[in-house]
Amino acid sequence: MNAKAWRLYGAKDARLEDVELENAGDDGVVVEIVTNTICLSDYKAVALGTGHKRVPKDIAENPTMFGHEVSGIVREVGSRWASQFRVGQRVCIQPAFNIPGHELETMGYAWHSVGGETTHVYLPSVIMEMGCLLPYDGDAFFKCSLAEPISCIVSAFRTNYHHAFGSHEHEIGIVKGGTMLLLAGCGAMGLGCIDIACHGPEKRPRRLVVTDIDDARLARAARVFGLSARADGASLRADGEVNGVELHFVSTRGMADPVAALKAYNLADEDDASNPTSTGGGYDDIFLFAPVPALITQCSDLLSFGGCLNFFAGPTDQKLSAPFNFYNIHYMMHHIVANSGGDVKDMADSVDWIGRGYLHPEVMITHVGGLPSAAQATLDLPTVPGGKRLVYTHVDMLDALSCFFANIPANITVKREKYYQTLFYAVFVLIGARTHAECWTNRGRVDAVVETPCGIYVFEFKLNGTASAALAQIKEKGYHEKYLRNGRKVTLAGVAFDAEMRNLSDRQIEVAADTGRICACVP
């Protein structure tokens, strides 16, 4: 079984290669991966390589696959598993296999035949034995990929706990019909948390307040849930109701006293402010999505009597600390929990809820690309704003462009190079890429240039010509030379179109300059 897969050889050394995988045999299962979504955990693994605790020390000789938020189709089933799985079945994989004695050896870090940024994987029997291959009955593969991050949030909701004063009986989960606060909650995982809080089939709060300091991100988050953001003095806010949950978005950027402003949402609920257990508008459940000491301290002042803080943010600083009010831990029963990932039940429930249409995980996605873009998209994750990155593993951007051209009726096409150039320009502008056409250099004009935060792509087009001729023209005329000293990787792309086929006919791509090795594409 041949697969095209990104494999990790070292820190920031990822290579797209042809990989020969085992067939299913008697004990295994082969799955064709259709989609993978990129997680900040993937960035940490690829950026650190063997410096990451979960990544094996010998990856230079035995590279591992990365990526772990997948959905796909069963293509081969060993006889041992024929009663549980069938060829053609849609599935996802719980990446935390929790194999006794090998708990840190998880998918996306330590496995040579199992990952997300690949066209196929071979699953040995132990993965099925641990219950980590899960059927999926939903309507879209990308939603199933998001079951893994959703399961982390489900696990967080179930990690919170509360108990009555003088009782040792813990009530697991958030407070049903309570008040919930998401601090720095307008990123991808925050949006997933809002979706579960409003639509999940288990406990839901009556009031949910979501903060951020990025007004554009907050406005988009509000819009995703059908609310319109508006200016309120120096702050931005949005208010409404979603599925019976009172929902508020508020920007805390520049607020003189964010604690007082956030407590104000709950003051109307205070029956007796003189009661010693009154916190003046505190929250039953707080989820913190940013490892910022000042926010941790704010949480200490924002909890209600018996309130629970879930420190959801995964810090990279091993010495992260912050002041926290231990007086209130003692007398106001404040407590702190945290979790990293979900278990098989969390994952199975997430897959089921997505398949039933309870949840809407698409709110988490802002970028879509093909397999060739996966490594760069992973490394760009901390620096390029947005939510989840979705990868279709059998697609690259130029293949998608071919599909676009194939859908244009023949009677409205124009047999001129500028027709294809204009459509190329329009497509890339509409997907949000910084795109330039007819860019002048000291030796002529290049047909198109696309810029990303980490790379520049120089395109030359030929109608009824060859991609090799287009690539040669870029190099002969030095169209790319003006971009070589700006610290970004420069890629040259020669693209040929066929007037009779009315489509892209060939392309040749070559890296012209790479300032600091990021990744290499191996044919």
ChimeraX attribute file (.defattr): number of C-alpha atoms within 10 A of each C-alpha:
attribute: neighborCount
match mode: 1-to-1
recipient: residues
	/A:1	12
	/A:2	13
	/A:3	18
	/A:4	20
	/A:5	28
	/A:6	30
	/A:7	28
	/A:8	30
	/A:9	22
	/A:10	22
	/A:11	20
	/A:12	23
	/A:13	18
	/A:14	28
	/A:15	21
	/A:16	21
	/A:17	16
	/A:18	16
	/A:19	19
	/A:20	15
	/A:21	17
	/A:22	16
	/A:23	19
	/A:24	20
	/A:25	14
	/A:26	14
	/A:27	17
	/A:28	22
	/A:29	29
	/A:30	25
	/A:31	28
	/A:32	22
	/A:33	28
	/A:34	23
	/A:35	29
	/A:36	30
	/A:37	30
	/A:38	28
	/A:39	21
	/A:40	14
	/A:41	16
	/A:42	22
	/A:43	22
	/A:44	19
	/A:45	26
	/A:46	29
	/A:47	20
	/A:48	16
	/A:49	24
	/A:50	20
	/A:51	15
	/A:52	15
	/A:53	13
	/A:54	17
	/A:55	25
	/A:56	18
	/A:57	17
	/A:58	12
	/A:59	19
	/A:60	15
	/A:61	9
	/A:62	13
	/A:63	23
	/A:64	26
	/A:65	26
	/A:66	31
	/A:67	28
	/A:68	28
	/A:69	28
	/A:70	31
	/A:71	30
	/A:72	28
	/A:73	21
	/A:74	22
	/A:75	19
	/A:76	20
	/A:77	23
	/A:78	19
	/A:79	14
	/A:80	14
	/A:81	16
	/A:82	14
	/A:83	9
	/A:84	9
	/A:85	20
	/A:86	16
	/A:87	14
	/A:88	13
	/A:89	14
	/A:90	24
	/A:91	24
	/A:92	29
	/A:93	31
	/A:94	27
	/A:95	27
	/A:96	22
	/A:97	23
	/A:98	17
	/A:99	14
	/A:100	8
	/A:101	7
	/A:102	9
	/A:103	11
	/A:104	16
	/A:105	19
	/A:106	20
	/A:107	24
	/A:108	28
	/A:109	29
	/A:110	22
	/A:111	18
	/A:112	20
	/A:113	25
	/A:114	28
	/A:115	30
	/A:116	33
	/A:117	35
	/A:118	32
	/A:119	24
	/A:120	29
	/A:121	31
	/A:122	22
	/A:123	23
	/A:124	19
	/A:125	16
	/A:126	13
	/A:127	19
	/A:128	18
	/A:129	12
	/A:130	15
	/A:131	14
	/A:132	21
	/A:133	21
	/A:134	18
	/A:135	21
	/A:136	23
	/A:137	15
	/A:138	18
	/A:139	12
	/A:140	14
	/A:141	22
	/A:142	23
	/A:143	28
	/A:144	31
	/A:145	29
	/A:146	29
	/A:147	32
	/A:148	31
	/A:149	26
	/A:150	29
	/A:151	24
	/A:152	23
	/A:153	26
	/A:154	27
	/A:155	22
	/A:156	24
	/A:157	24
	/A:158	18
	/A:159	17
	/A:160	25
	/A:161	23
	/A:162	21
	/A:163	14
	/A:164	11
	/A:165	11
	/A:166	6
	/A:167	7
	/A:168	9
	/A:169	11
	/A:170	11
	/A:171	13
	/A:172	13
	/A:173	20
	/A:174	26
	/A:175	22
	/A:176	12
	/A:177	13
	/A:178	15
	/A:179	26
	/A:180	26
	/A:181	26
	/A:182	22
	/A:183	23
	/A:184	23
	/A:185	26
	/A:186	30
	/A:187	21
	/A:188	21
	/A:189	23
	/A:190	24
	/A:191	25
	/A:192	26
	/A:193	26
	/A:194	23
	/A:195	21
	/A:196	24
	/A:197	27
	/A:198	25
	/A:199	20
	/A:200	18
	/A:201	11
	/A:202	13
	/A:203	18
	/A:204	23
	/A:205	21
	/A:206	18
	/A:207	21
	/A:208	25
	/A:209	24
	/A:210	28
	/A:211	24
	/A:212	23
	/A:213	19
	/A:214	15
	/A:215	19
	/A:216	14
	/A:217	18
	/A:218	25
	/A:219	22
	/A:220	15
	/A:221	27
	/A:222	24
	/A:223	13
	/A:224	14
	/A:225	17
	/A:226	14
	/A:227	20
	/A:228	16
	/A:229	22
	/A:230	13
	/A:231	11
	/A:232	11
	/A:233	7
	/A:234	10
	/A:235	15
	/A:236	22
	/A:237	22
	/A:238	23
	/A:239	17
	/A:240	15
	/A:241	16
	/A:242	17
	/A:243	9
	/A:244	13
	/A:245	18
	/A:246	16
	/A:247	24
	/A:248	20
	/A:249	25
	/A:250	27
	/A:251	26
	/A:252	24
	/A:253	15
	/A:254	10
	/A:255	13
	/A:256	9
	/A:257	9
	/A:258	17
	/A:259	18
	/A:260	15
	/A:261	14
	/A:262	20
	/A:263	21
	/A:264	14
	/A:265	17
	/A:266	17
	/A:267	14
	/A:268	10
	/A:269	11
	/A:270	14
	/A:271	9
	/A:272	10
	/A:273	13
	/A:274	10
	/A:275	10
	/A:276	10
	/A:277	14
	/A:278	15
	/A:279	20
	/A:280	23
	/A:281	24
	/A:282	29
	/A:283	29
	/A:284	25
	/A:285	27
	/A:286	29
	/A:287	26
	/A:288	22
	/A:289	22
	/A:290	17
	/A:291	19
	/A:292	15
	/A:293	14
	/A:294	12
	/A:295	17
	/A:296	20
	/A:297	15
	/A:298	16
	/A:299	27
	/A:300	24
	/A:301	20
	/A:302	25
	/A:303	28
	/A:304	25
	/A:305	22
	/A:306	22
	/A:307	28
	/A:308	28
	/A:309	24
	/A:310	22
	/A:311	21
	/A:312	22
	/A:313	17
	/A:314	15
	/A:315	13
	/A:316	9
	/A:317	8
	/A:318	6
	/A:319	7
	/A:320	10
	/A:321	13
	/A:322	12
	/A:323	11
	/A:324	16
	/A:325	13
	/A:326	13
	/A:327	10
	/A:328	17
	/A:329	16
	/A:330	10
	/A:331	12
	/A:332	19
	/A:333	20
	/A:334	22
	/A:335	19
	/A:336	15
	/A:337	14
	/A:338	17
	/A:339	18
	/A:340	13
	/A:341	19
	/A:342	24
	/A:343	19
	/A:344	21
	/A:345	15
	/A:346	22
	/A:347	27
	/A:348	23
	/A:349	15
	/A:350	28
	/A:351	28
	/A:352	20
	/A:353	19
	/A:354	23
	/A:355	18
	/A:356	12
	/A:357	14
	/A:358	16
	/A:359	24
	/A:360	17
	/A:361	24
	/A:362	16
	/A:363	18
	/A:364	27
	/A:365	19
	/A:366	13
	/A:367	16
	/A:368	16
	/A:369	17
	/A:370	20
	/A:371	25
	/A:372	22
	/A:373	17
	/A:374	28
	/A:375	28
	/A:376	16
	/A:377	21
	/A:378	23
	/A:379	21
	/A:380	15
	/A:381	19
	/A:382	12
	/A:383	9
	/A:384	12
	/A:385	12
	/A:386	16
	/A:387	21
	/A:388	23
	/A:389	20
	/A:390	27
	/A:391	28
	/A:392	23
	/A:393	26
	/A:394	18
	/A:395	17
	/A:396	16
	/A:397	14
	/A:398	15
	/A:399	13
	/A:400	13
	/A:401	16
	/A:402	15
	/A:403	13
	/A:404	14
	/A:405	19
	/A:406	14
	/A:407	9
	/A:408	12
	/A:409	9
	/A:410	12
	/A:411	6
	/A:412	7
	/A:413	13
	/A:414	12
	/A:415	15
	/A:416	13
	/A:417	16
	/A:418	14
	/A:419	13
	/A:420	23
	/A:421	20
	/A:422	13
	/A:423	14
	/A:424	18
	/A:425	20
	/A:426	12
	/A:427	14
	/A:428	15
	/A:429	14
	/A:430	10
	/A:431	10
	/A:432	9
	/A:433	13
	/A:434	15
	/A:435	19
	/A:436	16
	/A:437	16
	/A:438	13
	/A:439	13
	/A:440	11
	/A:441	14
	/A:442	10
	/A:443	10
	/A:444	12
	/A:445	15
	/A:446	22
	/A:447	21
	/A:448	20
	/A:449	22
	/A:450	18
	/A:451	15
	/A:452	14
	/A:453	12
	/A:454	17
	/A:455	17
	/A:456	23
	/A:457	21
	/A:458	24
	/A:459	23
	/A:460	25
	/A:461	26
	/A:462	25
	/A:463	23
	/A:464	17
	/A:465	16
	/A:466	20
	/A:467	24
	/A:468	17
	/A:469	16
	/A:470	23
	/A:471	24
	/A:472	17
	/A:473	16
	/A:474	21
	/A:475	13
	/A:476	10
	/A:477	15
	/A:478	15
	/A:479	24
	/A:480	21
	/A:481	15
	/A:482	10
	/A:483	16
	/A:484	15
	/A:485	11
	/A:486	12
	/A:487	15
	/A:488	18
	/A:489	22
	/A:490	23
	/A:491	19
	/A:492	24
	/A:493	23
	/A:494	23
	/A:495	24
	/A:496	26
	/A:497	25
	/A:498	17
	/A:499	18
	/A:500	9
	/A:501	12
	/A:502	19
	/A:503	20
	/A:504	24
	/A:505	18
	/A:506	16
	/A:507	18
	/A:508	16
	/A:509	16
	/A:510	13
	/A:511	13
	/A:512	15
	/A:513	20
	/A:514	16
	/A:515	12
	/A:516	10
	/A:517	12
	/A:518	18
	/A:519	19
	/A:520	16
	/A:521	13
	/A:522	10
	/A:523	8
